[in-house]
Amino acid sequence: MACKPGPAVRPDVGLAVMVEGISHVRQEPGLGGEACLEMVLRRAGWALTQQDLFRLAEVDMSASGCYVDKLARLLKSVGFGHQLVPPGNARARWPGVVDDLRRGQPSLVCVHQRDEKNALDVERFRLVIGTRAGGVVLHDPGRSDGAGRALSLQTFLGRWTGARLRFTGPRPAAARALPPTARLVRLLNTLRKELPAGVTLAVEPPFLVAGDEAPEVVRERARTTVRWATRRLRQAYGFSDPDRVITVWLARDRASYRRQSMRLFRAPPISPYGFYSGRQGVILLNAALGSGTVVHELVHAFTAASFPNMPTWFDEGLGSLYEACGERGGRIHGFINWRLPGLKRAIRAGKLPPFARLMAHSHEAFTHKDSSDRNYAQARFLCYYLQQQGKLRTYYRRFRANRALDPTGLTTLKLVLGIKDTAAFQRRWERWVLGLQDAGRSR
């Protein structure tokens, strides 16, 4: 990650000292610490916002911001040198703050502040950037006029808990040695400098979300779809994160979708909905068609990292299962969707292949234009059946463990469901499918 050289320290009269080049940032509600880090990282040339930092920290979705220990772990994950100084005697620790200022480094400090509305003392974050005439100069992210505010040293020491973050600057590392979060930050910085106006970026670890809709729409899609699905899929299957940063591109309409495909791949899109390219590290989607395809493609990014060489039927069946999904009992749950009527027609016409053949299909055979719709529907509702029997997660874990001995998953399916006659099971399964109600009438 490229960074600018640290600014010089300007000595003033007497013992005054000031760190130059740190712009004030007004915090969003609850993000005082993140706003202070944004100020510090901006000076280092990193294009990270307080919202980016909050999402990189991956705190609980209900949290309003990070405590200082979480901010320290966040700095470690992005490769920025620091030291966490715990609470203690403020007066005894003040000379260390001054020493750091003379070396050109500010300090993020925790201070007590009276909340008159709720009649209690709260802790807030401030960024100390200098001293002047026996006082302290700081940036207060909680105020729009909080740039370069001065406090008497006595007042500051009375409020400061003694806790602070010391900054030592970016830690150089080869790209291959960067931790996953640092790789995400590096890509974010690069895209922010290269992308044209009108594209909004949002961080949702381990993904980076980009879209050309209104900024608030892109951020809302990132939060309610990408973040939600990422957490629920990890919870359900214990998925490993991709070993590279995946950018989720949300094109606002069909024209934008085609334009982005030509820009990224120099070819028109291979699907009208969306697709995942592990080679380029990109999920490209037509956002106008809804969130189902987003979750479908996120599944592929996770399975590629967690279950290498997963057979196509299971990869596409699992992805398709979550084209229509929500929560039941706090877990992700696939619902009946638009694929059911076509599957019923194929069953009545006797056009479904035996499960053994479906599960042995190569990618090319599974996605062949003459039979792909039937194959996707059959695979999806086999996964749906496993889910409804409470066996899907068990099947996933056992199949992954037995992959070398059971390349198609048929043997594991028989063991998990207690199947003795595969043909007889498929007949029962087909009758079960015909008894399902189409999407829109029942879930």
RADADA-V607237 format. One record per residue. N is the residue number from 1. BURIAL is + if it has 9 or more other ideal C-beta (glycine too) atoms within 8 Angstrom, else -. D_LAST is the distance of its C-alpha to the last C-alpha in Angstrom with 1 decimal. Layout:
[[N;BURIAL;D_LAST] [N;BURIAL;D_LAST]]
//
This chain:
[[1;+;48.3] [2;-;51.3] [3;+;52.7] [4;-;55.7] [5;-;58.8] [6;-;58.9] [7;+;60.9] [8;-;64.3] [9;+;65.1] [10;-;67.4] [11;-;70.1] [12;-;71.2] [13;-;74.1] [14;-;74.7] [15;-;71.7] [16;+;69.1] [17;+;66.6] [18;+;63.6] [19;+;60.9] [20;-;60.5] [21;-;57.6] [22;+;54.7] [23;-;52.9] [24;+;51.3] [25;+;47.5] [26;+;45.9] [27;+;43.0] [28;-;39.5] [29;-;38.5] [30;-;38.7] [31;+;39.7] [32;+;43.5] [33;+;43.9] [34;+;41.9] [35;+;44.0] [36;+;47.2] [37;+;46.0] [38;+;45.3] [39;+;48.9] [40;+;50.3] [41;+;48.2] [42;+;49.0] [43;+;52.6] [44;+;52.0] [45;+;50.4] [46;+;46.7] [47;+;44.4] [48;+;41.9] [49;-;40.6] [50;+;39.9] [51;+;36.1] [52;+;36.5] [53;+;38.3] [54;+;35.8] [55;+;33.0] [56;+;35.3] [57;+;35.9] [58;-;32.1] [59;+;32.5] [60;-;29.7] [61;-;27.5] [62;-;28.7] [63;-;32.3] [64;-;34.6] [65;+;37.0] [66;+;38.9] [67;-;41.7] [68;+;44.9] [69;-;44.2] [70;+;40.9] [71;+;42.8] [72;+;45.3] [73;+;42.7] [74;+;41.2] [75;+;44.7] [76;+;45.2] [77;+;42.0] [78;+;43.2] [79;+;46.7] [80;+;48.6] [81;-;51.5] [82;+;51.7] [83;-;52.8] [84;+;51.1] [85;+;53.8] [86;-;52.7] [87;-;53.8] [88;+;57.5] [89;-;60.8] [90;+;60.3] [91;-;64.1] [92;-;64.7] [93;+;61.9] [94;+;62.8] [95;-;65.4] [96;+;62.7] [97;+;60.8] [98;+;64.1] [99;-;64.8] [100;+;61.4] [101;+;62.0] [102;-;65.3] [103;-;63.6] [104;+;61.3] [105;+;58.2] [106;+;56.4] [107;+;54.8] [108;+;51.4] [109;+;52.2] [110;+;50.5] [111;+;52.2] [112;+;51.9] [113;+;51.3] [114;-;51.3] [115;+;48.2] [116;-;49.9] [117;-;46.8] [118;-;45.4] [119;-;48.9] [120;-;48.3] [121;-;49.4] [122;-;46.9] [123;+;47.4] [124;+;47.3] [125;+;48.0] [126;+;51.0] [127;+;52.6] [128;+;56.4] [129;+;58.2] [130;+;61.8] [131;+;64.6] [132;+;67.2] [133;-;70.2] [134;-;69.1] [135;+;65.6] [136;+;62.2] [137;+;60.4] [138;+;56.6] [139;+;53.5] [140;-;51.3] [141;+;47.8] [142;-;46.9] [143;-;49.3] [144;-;49.6] [145;-;53.4] [146;+;53.0] [147;-;54.8] [148;-;58.0] [149;+;58.2] [150;-;61.2] [151;+;61.5] [152;-;64.6] [153;+;64.6] [154;-;65.0] [155;-;62.0] [156;+;59.8] [157;+;61.0] [158;-;60.3] [159;-;56.6] [160;+;55.9] [161;+;54.4] [162;+;56.2] [163;+;52.9] [164;+;52.6] [165;+;51.4] [166;+;54.3] [167;+;53.7] [168;-;55.5] [169;+;53.7] [170;+;51.6] [171;-;52.0] [172;-;52.8] [173;-;51.0] [174;-;50.5] [175;-;47.1] [176;-;46.2] [177;-;47.0] [178;+;44.8] [179;-;42.0] [180;+;38.4] [181;+;38.4] [182;+;41.8] [183;+;40.8] [184;+;38.0] [185;+;40.5] [186;+;43.0] [187;+;40.5] [188;+;39.5] [189;+;43.2] [190;-;43.9] [191;+;41.1] [192;+;42.1] [193;-;45.6] [194;-;44.7] [195;-;41.7] [196;-;42.6] [197;-;42.0] [198;-;38.5] [199;+;36.6] [200;+;35.0] [201;+;34.6] [202;+;32.5] [203;+;32.6] [204;+;29.5] [205;+;31.0] [206;+;31.1] [207;+;30.2] [208;+;32.2] [209;+;30.2] [210;+;32.2] [211;+;31.3] [212;+;33.2] [213;+;31.2] [214;-;32.6] [215;-;33.2] [216;-;30.9] [217;+;28.0] [218;+;28.7] [219;+;29.0] [220;-;25.8] [221;+;23.9] [222;+;25.7] [223;+;24.8] [224;-;21.2] [225;+;20.1] [226;+;22.9] [227;+;23.9] [228;+;20.5] [229;+;19.4] [230;+;22.9] [231;+;22.9] [232;+;19.5] [233;+;20.4] [234;+;23.8] [235;-;22.5] [236;+;20.2] [237;+;22.7] [238;-;26.0] [239;+;26.5] [240;-;30.0] [241;+;30.6] [242;+;32.0] [243;-;35.8] [244;-;36.3] [245;+;35.1] [246;+;32.2] [247;+;32.1] [248;+;28.9] [249;+;30.0] [250;+;27.9] [251;+;29.5] [252;+;29.0] [253;-;28.8] [254;-;29.6] [255;-;33.3] [256;+;33.2] [257;+;31.0] [258;+;33.6] [259;+;36.4] [260;+;35.1] [261;+;34.7] [262;+;38.3] [263;-;39.5] [264;+;37.9] [265;+;38.0] [266;-;40.5] [267;-;38.2] [268;-;35.4] [269;+;31.8] [270;-;30.6] [271;-;27.1] [272;-;26.0] [273;+;23.3] [274;+;25.0] [275;+;26.6] [276;+;28.2] [277;+;31.9] [278;-;33.0] [279;-;36.6] [280;-;36.7] [281;+;34.3] [282;+;32.1] [283;+;28.5] [284;+;28.8] [285;+;25.9] [286;+;25.6] [287;+;24.1] [288;+;23.7] [289;+;20.7] [290;-;18.6] [291;-;17.8] [292;+;15.7] [293;+;19.0] [294;+;20.7] [295;+;18.5] [296;+;18.8] [297;+;22.6] [298;+;23.0] [299;+;21.7] [300;+;24.6] [301;+;27.1] [302;+;26.2] [303;+;26.2] [304;+;29.5] [305;+;31.0] [306;+;29.5] [307;+;29.4] [308;-;32.2] [309;-;32.0] [310;+;28.5] [311;+;28.0] [312;+;26.3] [313;+;23.6] [314;+;22.3] [315;+;23.1] [316;+;21.2] [317;+;18.3] [318;+;17.9] [319;+;18.3] [320;+;15.9] [321;+;13.1] [322;+;13.4] [323;+;13.7] [324;+;10.2] [325;+;10.2] [326;-;10.8] [327;-;12.1] [328;-;11.6] [329;-;15.0] [330;-;16.7] [331;+;15.7] [332;+;14.1] [333;+;10.7] [334;+;9.4] [335;+;6.0] [336;+;6.1] [337;+;8.9] [338;-;12.0] [339;+;13.6] [340;+;12.0] [341;-;14.3] [342;+;17.3] [343;+;16.6] [344;+;16.5] [345;-;19.7] [346;+;21.4] [347;+;20.7] [348;-;22.2] [349;-;25.1] [350;-;25.8] [351;-;25.8] [352;+;23.9] [353;-;26.4] [354;+;26.7] [355;+;24.9] [356;+;28.4] [357;-;29.3] [358;+;26.1] [359;+;26.6] [360;-;30.3] [361;+;29.8] [362;-;31.8] [363;-;30.3] [364;-;32.2] [365;-;31.0] [366;+;27.3] [367;+;27.5] [368;-;29.8] [369;-;29.2] [370;-;29.3] [371;-;26.4] [372;+;24.6] [373;-;21.5] [374;+;21.2] [375;+;22.0] [376;+;19.5] [377;+;16.6] [378;+;18.1] [379;+;18.6] [380;+;15.2] [381;+;13.4] [382;+;16.3] [383;+;15.5] [384;+;11.8] [385;+;13.3] [386;+;15.7] [387;+;13.3] [388;-;11.5] [389;-;15.1] [390;-;16.1] [391;+;18.6] [392;+;17.8] [393;-;20.2] [394;+;22.7] [395;+;22.7] [396;+;23.3] [397;+;26.2] [398;+;27.8] [399;+;27.6] [400;+;29.1] [401;-;31.9] [402;+;32.6] [403;+;32.4] [404;-;36.2] [405;-;36.1] [406;+;32.8] [407;-;32.5] [408;+;29.5] [409;+;27.5] [410;+;27.6] [411;+;29.8] [412;+;27.7] [413;+;24.6] [414;+;26.6] [415;-;27.9] [416;+;24.6] [417;+;22.9] [418;-;26.2] [419;-;26.4] [420;-;29.8] [421;-;29.4] [422;+;27.3] [423;-;27.5] [424;-;26.4] [425;+;23.4] [426;+;22.4] [427;-;22.7] [428;-;20.4] [429;+;17.9] [430;+;18.1] [431;-;17.7] [432;+;14.5] [433;+;13.2] [434;+;14.5] [435;-;12.6] [436;-;9.1] [437;-;7.7] [438;-;8.3] [439;+;6.8] [440;-;7.6] [441;-;7.2] [442;-;3.8] [443;-;0.0]]
//
